Amino acid sequence: MFGPEFLQQLSALKSATDSGMSRLPDLIVEGSAGNGLIRLKLDGNYKLKDLQIATELMHMEKSDLEDFLAIALENAIKQVTELREKELMQSFANMIPNPDGE
């Protein structure tokens, strides 16, 4: 059922995927809210790398600050998700031979 050719293709697919995903820790995106008063950075694995909260927000209501943080985080998560999809698609594209022979 699963011959050697299939297993080789599966192995090549895994290698391509691993290669593309190995770059993710080095790729950084930034999410922000409140015109940049809150900024955070996530790497391609959704790991928080930096969080900056402007001192102007020290006297802000807790719920408003939480809202700003949620907006910035959602923004960054969306960017990381798009980045991961792009990297994965690029990995797959690199496996497909170019029909023009280039």
A tleap script that builds the chain and sets N, CA, C and O, in Angstrom:
source leaprc.protein.ff14SB
mol = sequence {
  NMET PHE GLY PRO GLU PHE LEU GLN GLN LEU
  SER ALA LEU LYS SER ALA THR ASP SER GLY
  MET SER ARG LEU PRO ASP LEU ILE VAL GLU
  GLY SER ALA GLY ASN GLY LEU ILE ARG LEU
  LYS LEU ASP GLY ASN TYR LYS LEU LYS ASP
  LEU GLN ILE ALA THR GLU LEU MET HIE MET
  GLU LYS SER ASP LEU GLU ASP PHE LEU ALA
  ILE ALA LEU GLU ASN ALA ILE LYS GLN VAL
  THR GLU LEU ARG GLU LYS GLU LEU MET GLN
  SER PHE ALA ASN MET ILE PRO ASN PRO ASP
  GLY CGLU
}
set mol.1.N position { 0.823 -1.195 0.000 }
set mol.1.CA position { 0.000 0.000 0.000 }
set mol.1.C position { 0.866 1.256 0.000 }
set mol.1.O position { 0.701 2.126 -0.855 }
set mol.2.N position { 1.788 1.352 0.959 }
set mol.2.CA position { 2.695 2.494 1.029 }
set mol.2.C position { 4.077 2.018 0.631 }
set mol.2.O position { 4.841 1.516 1.455 }
set mol.3.N position { 4.384 2.182 -0.634 }
set mol.3.CA position { 5.653 1.719 -1.161 }
set mol.3.C position { 6.793 2.669 -0.837 }
set mol.3.O position { 6.579 3.720 -0.234 }
set mol.4.N position { 8.005 2.301 -1.237 }
set mol.4.CA position { 9.191 3.108 -0.963 }
set mol.4.C position { 9.094 4.517 -1.549 }
set mol.4.O position { 9.592 5.469 -0.948 }
set mol.5.N position { 8.462 4.660 -2.707 }
set mol.5.CA position { 8.349 5.988 -3.322 }
set mol.5.C position { 7.495 6.918 -2.467 }
set mol.5.O position { 7.822 8.091 -2.283 }
set mol.6.N position { 6.397 6.376 -1.948 }
set mol.6.CA position { 5.523 7.169 -1.090 }
set mol.6.C position { 6.266 7.591 0.174 }
set mol.6.O position { 6.167 8.740 0.605 }
set mol.7.N position { 7.010 6.657 0.763 }
set mol.7.CA position { 7.742 6.969 1.986 }
set mol.7.C position { 8.833 8.010 1.728 }
set mol.7.O position { 9.103 8.843 2.592 }
set mol.8.N position { 9.460 7.972 0.556 }
set mol.8.CA position { 10.461 8.978 0.205 }
set mol.8.C position { 9.807 10.354 0.054 }
set mol.8.O position { 10.352 11.362 0.503 }
set mol.9.N position { 8.649 10.382 -0.576 }
set mol.9.CA position { 7.937 11.647 -0.738 }
set mol.9.C position { 7.507 12.198 0.616 }
set mol.9.O position { 7.587 13.403 0.857 }
set mol.10.N position { 7.059 11.330 1.479 }
set mol.10.CA position { 6.652 11.738 2.814 }
set mol.10.C position { 7.852 12.297 3.587 }
set mol.10.O position { 7.733 13.306 4.282 }
set mol.11.N position { 8.991 11.644 3.462 }
set mol.11.CA position { 10.204 12.112 4.114 }
set mol.11.C position { 10.639 13.472 3.571 }
set mol.11.O position { 11.062 14.339 4.336 }
set mol.12.N position { 10.538 13.663 2.259 }
set mol.12.CA position { 10.898 14.945 1.646 }
set mol.12.C position { 9.955 16.051 2.121 }
set mol.12.O position { 10.389 17.178 2.361 }
set mol.13.N position { 8.675 15.732 2.257 }
set mol.13.CA position { 7.701 16.696 2.746 }
set mol.13.C position { 8.023 17.103 4.182 }
set mol.13.O position { 7.974 18.287 4.518 }
set mol.14.N position { 8.346 16.146 5.015 }
set mol.14.CA position { 8.699 16.441 6.404 }
set mol.14.C position { 9.951 17.299 6.471 }
set mol.14.O position { 10.008 18.245 7.257 }
set mol.15.N position { 10.954 16.986 5.660 }
set mol.15.CA position { 12.186 17.784 5.652 }
set mol.15.C position { 11.919 19.217 5.224 }
set mol.15.O position { 12.444 20.156 5.822 }
set mol.16.N position { 11.110 19.387 4.197 }
set mol.16.CA position { 10.784 20.736 3.715 }
set mol.16.C position { 10.026 21.525 4.774 }
set mol.16.O position { 10.294 22.706 4.992 }
set mol.17.N position { 9.081 20.866 5.425 }
set mol.17.CA position { 8.310 21.523 6.475 }
set mol.17.C position { 9.205 21.896 7.649 }
set mol.17.O position { 9.128 23.016 8.154 }
set mol.18.N position { 10.046 20.977 8.086 }
set mol.18.CA position { 10.962 21.254 9.191 }
set mol.18.C position { 11.891 22.409 8.860 }
set mol.18.O position { 12.175 23.251 9.711 }
set mol.19.N position { 12.363 22.445 7.620 }
set mol.19.CA position { 13.269 23.508 7.194 }
set mol.19.C position { 12.581 24.866 7.273 }
set mol.19.O position { 13.156 25.823 7.793 }
set mol.20.N position { 11.379 24.956 6.772 }
set mol.20.CA position { 10.646 26.222 6.811 }
set mol.20.C position { 10.310 26.649 8.222 }
set mol.20.O position { 10.395 27.832 8.550 }
set mol.21.N position { 9.933 25.710 9.054 }
set mol.21.CA position { 9.543 26.022 10.414 }
set mol.21.C position { 10.744 26.341 11.312 }
set mol.21.O position { 10.580 26.981 12.351 }
set mol.22.N position { 11.929 25.911 10.931 }
set mol.22.CA position { 13.111 26.168 11.755 }
set mol.22.C position { 13.471 27.653 11.779 }
set mol.22.O position { 14.190 28.094 12.676 }
set mol.23.N position { 12.991 28.423 10.819 }
set mol.23.CA position { 13.267 29.856 10.767 }
set mol.23.C position { 12.360 30.662 11.699 }
set mol.23.O position { 12.655 31.820 11.994 }
set mol.24.N position { 11.290 30.078 12.153 }
set mol.24.CA position { 10.278 30.821 12.899 }
set mol.24.C position { 10.788 31.520 14.160 }
set mol.24.O position { 10.364 32.646 14.420 }
set mol.25.N position { 11.668 30.919 14.951 }
set mol.25.CA position { 12.126 31.641 16.144 }
set mol.25.C position { 12.874 32.937 15.824 }
set mol.25.O position { 12.961 33.826 16.672 }
set mol.26.N position { 13.407 33.048 14.623 }
set mol.26.CA position { 14.166 34.240 14.242 }
set mol.26.C position { 13.297 35.330 13.626 }
set mol.26.O position { 13.759 36.456 13.440 }
set mol.27.N position { 12.056 35.013 13.310 }
set mol.27.CA position { 11.167 35.982 12.689 }
set mol.27.C position { 10.321 36.657 13.762 }
set mol.27.O position { 9.668 35.990 14.564 }
set mol.28.N position { 10.340 37.986 13.767 }
set mol.28.CA position { 9.678 38.762 14.816 }
set mol.28.C position { 8.593 39.645 14.199 }
set mol.28.O position { 8.809 40.276 13.164 }
set mol.29.N position { 7.433 39.682 14.840 }
set mol.29.CA position { 6.360 40.591 14.438 }
set mol.29.C position { 6.017 41.483 15.629 }
set mol.29.O position { 6.281 41.137 16.780 }
set mol.30.N position { 5.427 42.629 15.329 }
set mol.30.CA position { 5.059 43.566 16.392 }
set mol.30.C position { 3.575 43.870 16.327 }
set mol.30.O position { 3.026 44.150 15.261 }
set mol.31.N position { 2.938 43.810 17.481 }
set mol.31.CA position { 1.552 44.226 17.612 }
set mol.31.C position { 1.506 45.467 18.470 }
set mol.31.O position { 2.308 45.622 19.390 }
set mol.32.N position { 0.576 46.352 18.177 }
set mol.32.CA position { 0.493 47.577 18.970 }
set mol.32.C position { -0.956 47.992 19.134 }
set mol.32.O position { -1.844 47.521 18.423 }
set mol.33.N position { -1.171 48.887 20.091 }
set mol.33.CA position { -2.500 49.440 20.343 }
set mol.33.C position { -2.332 50.824 20.957 }
set mol.33.O position { -1.269 51.165 21.475 }
set mol.34.N position { -3.387 51.605 20.890 }
set mol.34.CA position { -3.348 52.941 21.482 }
set mol.34.C position { -2.332 53.834 20.808 }
set mol.34.O position { -1.604 54.571 21.474 }
set mol.35.N position { -2.278 53.771 19.475 }
set mol.35.CA position { -1.302 54.573 18.718 }
set mol.35.C position { 0.131 54.334 19.179 }
set mol.35.O position { 0.934 55.263 19.265 }
set mol.36.N position { 0.437 53.070 19.475 }
set mol.36.CA position { 1.794 52.701 19.860 }
set mol.36.C position { 2.107 52.833 21.334 }
set mol.36.O position { 3.251 52.636 21.742 }
set mol.37.N position { 1.110 53.164 22.144 }
set mol.37.CA position { 1.355 53.284 23.581 }
set mol.37.C position { 1.639 51.919 24.206 }
set mol.37.O position { 2.335 51.816 25.216 }
set mol.38.N position { 1.094 50.888 23.596 }
set mol.38.CA position { 1.409 49.515 24.001 }
set mol.38.C position { 1.933 48.805 22.766 }
set mol.38.O position { 1.292 48.790 21.715 }
set mol.39.N position { 3.124 48.213 22.917 }
set mol.39.CA position { 3.723 47.454 21.817 }
set mol.39.C position { 4.270 46.154 22.378 }
set mol.39.O position { 4.834 46.106 23.471 }
set mol.40.N position { 4.086 45.108 21.595 }
set mol.40.CA position { 4.678 43.836 21.990 }
set mol.40.C position { 5.208 43.135 20.756 }
set mol.40.O position { 4.746 43.364 19.638 }
set mol.41.N position { 6.184 42.279 20.985 }
set mol.41.CA position { 6.784 41.521 19.891 }
set mol.41.C position { 6.684 40.040 20.199 }
set mol.41.O position { 6.943 39.594 21.317 }
set mol.42.N position { 6.300 39.286 19.169 }
set mol.42.CA position { 6.241 37.829 19.246 }
set mol.42.C position { 7.149 37.258 18.178 }
set mol.42.O position { 7.307 37.843 17.106 }
set mol.43.N position { 7.753 36.103 18.475 }
set mol.43.CA position { 8.497 35.421 17.423 }
set mol.43.C position { 7.540 34.501 16.663 }
set mol.43.O position { 6.354 34.421 16.984 }
set mol.44.N position { 8.062 33.820 15.670 }
set mol.44.CA position { 7.244 32.970 14.819 }
set mol.44.C position { 6.648 31.762 15.525 }
set mol.44.O position { 5.831 31.049 14.942 }
set mol.45.N position { 7.040 31.525 16.758 }
set mol.45.CA position { 6.457 30.446 17.559 }
set mol.45.C position { 5.520 30.984 18.637 }
set mol.45.O position { 5.203 30.285 19.599 }
set mol.46.N position { 5.082 32.225 18.469 }
set mol.46.CA position { 4.161 32.893 19.386 }
set mol.46.C position { 4.790 33.201 20.741 }
set mol.46.O position { 4.064 33.462 21.701 }
set mol.47.N position { 6.095 33.179 20.846 }
set mol.47.CA position { 6.763 33.467 22.111 }
set mol.47.C position { 6.929 34.977 22.258 }
set mol.47.O position { 7.406 35.648 21.343 }
set mol.48.N position { 6.530 35.511 23.421 }
set mol.48.CA position { 6.648 36.933 23.694 }
set mol.48.C position { 8.119 37.302 23.834 }
set mol.48.O position { 8.833 36.739 24.664 }
set mol.49.N position { 8.564 38.248 23.021 }
set mol.49.CA position { 9.959 38.675 23.035 }
set mol.49.C position { 10.142 40.040 23.678 }
set mol.49.O position { 11.214 40.342 24.203 }
set mol.50.N position { 9.097 40.872 23.639 }
set mol.50.CA position { 9.224 42.221 24.193 }
set mol.50.C position { 7.825 42.762 24.476 }
set mol.50.O position { 6.879 42.481 23.739 }
set mol.51.N position { 7.707 43.532 25.539 }
set mol.51.CA position { 6.458 44.202 25.883 }
set mol.51.C position { 6.804 45.589 26.384 }
set mol.51.O position { 7.580 45.740 27.327 }
set mol.52.N position { 6.229 46.600 25.754 }
set mol.52.CA position { 6.470 47.986 26.159 }
set mol.52.C position { 5.132 48.668 26.401 }
set mol.52.O position { 4.231 48.636 25.563 }
set mol.53.N position { 5.029 49.285 27.571 }
set mol.53.CA position { 3.838 50.043 27.935 }
set mol.53.C position { 4.295 51.448 28.278 }
set mol.53.O position { 5.109 51.645 29.181 }
set mol.54.N position { 3.771 52.419 27.554 }
set mol.54.CA position { 4.175 53.812 27.756 }
set mol.54.C position { 3.777 54.292 29.145 }
set mol.54.O position { 2.738 53.901 29.679 }
set mol.55.N position { 4.609 55.134 29.715 }
set mol.55.CA position { 4.337 55.657 31.062 }
set mol.55.C position { 3.060 56.483 31.110 }
set mol.55.O position { 2.469 56.646 32.178 }
set mol.56.N position { 2.627 57.006 29.969 }
set mol.56.CA position { 1.376 57.765 29.935 }
set mol.56.C position { 0.179 56.920 30.354 }
set mol.56.O position { -0.869 57.458 30.710 }
set mol.57.N position { 0.331 55.624 30.315 }
set mol.57.CA position { -0.784 54.728 30.643 }
set mol.57.C position { -0.815 54.325 32.117 }
set mol.57.O position { -1.660 53.523 32.514 }
set mol.58.N position { 0.074 54.857 32.921 }
set mol.58.CA position { 0.143 54.461 34.334 }
set mol.58.C position { -1.161 54.739 35.090 }
set mol.58.O position { -1.499 54.029 36.038 }
set mol.59.N position { -1.877 55.758 34.673 }
set mol.59.CA position { -3.090 56.142 35.398 }
set mol.59.C position { -4.357 55.709 34.669 }
set mol.59.O position { -5.454 56.168 34.985 }
set mol.60.N position { -4.196 54.834 33.708 }
set mol.60.CA position { -5.338 54.340 32.942 }
set mol.60.C position { -6.117 53.325 33.767 }
set mol.60.O position { -5.559 52.623 34.609 }
set mol.61.N position { -7.392 53.265 33.512 }
set mol.61.CA position { -8.228 52.258 34.157 }
set mol.61.C position { -7.731 50.863 33.775 }
set mol.61.O position { -7.304 50.638 32.643 }
set mol.62.N position { -7.790 49.947 34.712 }
set mol.62.CA position { -7.326 48.582 34.487 }
set mol.62.C position { -8.018 47.948 33.280 }
set mol.62.O position { -7.354 47.308 32.465 }
set mol.63.N position { -9.303 48.108 33.151 }
set mol.63.CA position { -10.045 47.484 32.050 }
set mol.63.C position { -9.610 48.065 30.698 }
set mol.63.O position { -9.543 47.338 29.706 }
set mol.64.N position { -9.317 49.362 30.655 }
set mol.64.CA position { -8.857 49.975 29.405 }
set mol.64.C position { -7.475 49.454 29.023 }
set mol.64.O position { -7.210 49.178 27.853 }
set mol.65.N position { -6.611 49.324 30.001 }
set mol.65.CA position { -5.273 48.784 29.755 }
set mol.65.C position { -5.363 47.339 29.259 }
set mol.65.O position { -4.645 46.949 28.339 }
set mol.66.N position { -6.238 46.558 29.864 }
set mol.66.CA position { -6.444 45.175 29.419 }
set mol.66.C position { -6.947 45.130 27.984 }
set mol.66.O position { -6.538 44.273 27.201 }
set mol.67.N position { -7.835 46.056 27.643 }
set mol.67.CA position { -8.338 46.111 26.268 }
set mol.67.C position { -7.205 46.405 25.289 }
set mol.67.O position { -7.098 45.755 24.249 }
set mol.68.N position { -6.363 47.380 25.617 }
set mol.68.CA position { -5.228 47.715 24.751 }
set mol.68.C position { -4.281 46.526 24.599 }
set mol.68.O position { -3.808 46.233 23.501 }
set mol.69.N position { -4.012 45.849 25.708 }
set mol.69.CA position { -3.132 44.678 25.645 }
set mol.69.C position { -3.735 43.583 24.772 }
set mol.69.O position { -3.027 42.947 23.992 }
set mol.70.N position { -5.032 43.366 24.902 }
set mol.70.CA position { -5.705 42.341 24.095 }
set mol.70.C position { -5.639 42.685 22.613 }
set mol.70.O position { -5.403 41.809 21.782 }
set mol.71.N position { -5.844 43.948 22.280 }
set mol.71.CA position { -5.779 44.377 20.879 }
set mol.71.C position { -4.377 44.166 20.317 }
set mol.71.O position { -4.223 43.633 19.218 }
set mol.72.N position { -3.363 44.578 21.059 }
set mol.72.CA position { -1.978 44.419 20.600 }
set mol.72.C position { -1.627 42.943 20.433 }
set mol.72.O position { -0.972 42.563 19.463 }
set mol.73.N position { -2.060 42.119 21.370 }
set mol.73.CA position { -1.773 40.689 21.297 }
set mol.73.C position { -2.500 40.036 20.120 }
set mol.73.O position { -1.912 39.233 19.396 }
set mol.74.N position { -3.749 40.370 19.933 }
set mol.74.CA position { -4.503 39.818 18.794 }
set mol.74.C position { -3.851 40.215 17.474 }
set mol.74.O position { -3.764 39.405 16.551 }
set mol.75.N position { -3.396 41.457 17.387 }
set mol.75.CA position { -2.726 41.947 16.190 }
set mol.75.C position { -1.475 41.128 15.908 }
set mol.75.O position { -1.258 40.690 14.778 }
set mol.76.N position { -0.654 40.921 16.925 }
set mol.76.CA position { 0.594 40.163 16.753 }
set mol.76.C position { 0.314 38.697 16.434 }
set mol.76.O position { 0.990 38.115 15.586 }
set mol.77.N position { -0.657 38.098 17.090 }
set mol.77.CA position { -0.993 36.691 16.832 }
set mol.77.C position { -1.448 36.510 15.390 }
set mol.77.O position { -1.076 35.535 14.736 }
set mol.78.N position { -2.245 37.438 14.898 }
set mol.78.CA position { -2.698 37.359 13.503 }
set mol.78.C position { -1.500 37.417 12.556 }
set mol.78.O position { -1.438 36.668 11.581 }
set mol.79.N position { -0.557 38.301 12.844 }
set mol.79.CA position { 0.629 38.421 11.997 }
set mol.79.C position { 1.477 37.142 12.027 }
set mol.79.O position { 1.975 36.697 10.993 }
set mol.80.N position { 1.636 36.560 13.213 }
set mol.80.CA position { 2.418 35.322 13.325 }
set mol.80.C position { 1.730 34.196 12.564 }
set mol.80.O position { 2.391 33.419 11.875 }
set mol.81.N position { 0.428 34.102 12.682 }
set mol.81.CA position { -0.313 33.053 11.970 }
set mol.81.C position { -0.126 33.191 10.468 }
set mol.81.O position { 0.109 32.200 9.776 }
set mol.82.N position { -0.231 34.417 9.959 }
set mol.82.CA position { -0.019 34.655 8.526 }
set mol.82.C position { 1.417 34.324 8.121 }
set mol.82.O position { 1.652 33.755 7.055 }
set mol.83.N position { 2.373 34.684 8.978 }
set mol.83.CA position { 3.781 34.400 8.711 }
set mol.83.C position { 4.034 32.903 8.658 }
set mol.83.O position { 4.750 32.421 7.780 }
set mol.84.N position { 3.452 32.170 9.588 }
set mol.84.CA position { 3.626 30.715 9.619 }
set mol.84.C position { 3.025 30.063 8.373 }
set mol.84.O position { 3.616 29.148 7.800 }
set mol.85.N position { 1.853 30.538 7.959 }
set mol.85.CA position { 1.235 30.000 6.748 }
set mol.85.C position { 2.113 30.278 5.530 }
set mol.85.O position { 2.287 29.415 4.670 }
set mol.86.N position { 2.657 31.479 5.464 }
set mol.86.CA position { 3.529 31.856 4.350 }
set mol.86.C position { 4.780 30.979 4.319 }
set mol.86.O position { 5.178 30.504 3.256 }
set mol.87.N position { 5.397 30.765 5.472 }
set mol.87.CA position { 6.593 29.920 5.543 }
set mol.87.C position { 6.285 28.487 5.130 }
set mol.87.O position { 7.073 27.858 4.424 }
set mol.88.N position { 5.149 27.976 5.564 }
set mol.88.CA position { 4.767 26.612 5.221 }
set mol.88.C position { 4.512 26.487 3.723 }
set mol.88.O position { 4.955 25.527 3.093 }
set mol.89.N position { 3.806 27.449 3.156 }
set mol.89.CA position { 3.538 27.414 1.720 }
set mol.89.C position { 4.834 27.534 0.918 }
set mol.89.O position { 4.985 26.898 -0.125 }
set mol.90.N position { 5.762 28.347 1.406 }
set mol.90.CA position { 7.051 28.484 0.724 }
set mol.90.C position { 7.814 27.166 0.782 }
set mol.90.O position { 8.469 26.788 -0.188 }
set mol.91.N position { 7.736 26.477 1.891 }
set mol.91.CA position { 8.397 25.175 2.015 }
set mol.91.C position { 7.832 24.191 0.999 }
set mol.91.O position { 8.578 23.452 0.354 }
set mol.92.N position { 6.511 24.187 0.862 }
set mol.92.CA position { 5.886 23.295 -0.111 }
set mol.92.C position { 6.244 23.701 -1.531 }
set mol.92.O position { 6.507 22.845 -2.375 }
set mol.93.N position { 6.255 24.992 -1.798 }
set mol.93.CA position { 6.574 25.485 -3.143 }
set mol.93.C position { 7.990 25.087 -3.542 }
set mol.93.O position { 8.248 24.803 -4.712 }
set mol.94.N position { 8.895 25.066 -2.591 }
set mol.94.CA position { 10.281 24.684 -2.883 }
set mol.94.C position { 10.399 23.210 -3.255 }
set mol.94.O position { 11.381 22.805 -3.878 }
set mol.95.N position { 9.413 22.409 -2.881 }
set mol.95.CA position { 9.443 20.979 -3.203 }
set mol.95.C position { 8.950 20.700 -4.621 }
set mol.95.O position { 9.306 19.682 -5.213 }
set mol.96.N position { 8.139 21.595 -5.162 }
set mol.96.CA position { 7.523 21.366 -6.467 }
set mol.96.C position { 8.473 21.836 -7.559 }
set mol.96.O position { 8.891 22.994 -7.560 }
set mol.97.N position { 8.814 20.963 -8.476 }
set mol.97.CA position { 9.704 21.390 -9.566 }
set mol.97.C position { 9.055 22.460 -10.444 }
set mol.97.O position { 7.851 22.438 -10.698 }
set mol.98.N position { 9.879 23.385 -10.892 }
set mol.98.CA position { 9.416 24.456 -11.763 }
set mol.98.C position { 9.138 23.885 -13.146 }
set mol.98.O position { 10.032 23.267 -13.724 }
set mol.99.N position { 7.947 24.060 -13.705 }
set mol.99.CA position { 7.629 23.495 -15.014 }
set mol.99.C position { 8.445 24.125 -16.142 }
set mol.99.O position { 8.559 23.539 -17.219 }
set mol.100.N position { 9.012 25.308 -15.912 }
set mol.100.CA position { 9.835 25.960 -16.936 }
set mol.100.C position { 11.273 25.439 -16.903 }
set mol.100.O position { 12.090 25.805 -17.748 }
set mol.101.N position { 11.574 24.593 -15.936 }
set mol.101.CA position { 12.920 24.030 -15.827 }
set mol.101.C position { 13.907 24.971 -15.172 }
set mol.101.O position { 15.112 24.721 -15.224 }
set mol.102.N position { 13.445 26.031 -14.565 }
set mol.102.CA position { 14.340 26.996 -13.925 }
set mol.102.C position { 14.549 26.640 -12.479 }
set mol.102.O position { 15.274 27.337 -11.770 }
savepdb mol mol.pdb
quit
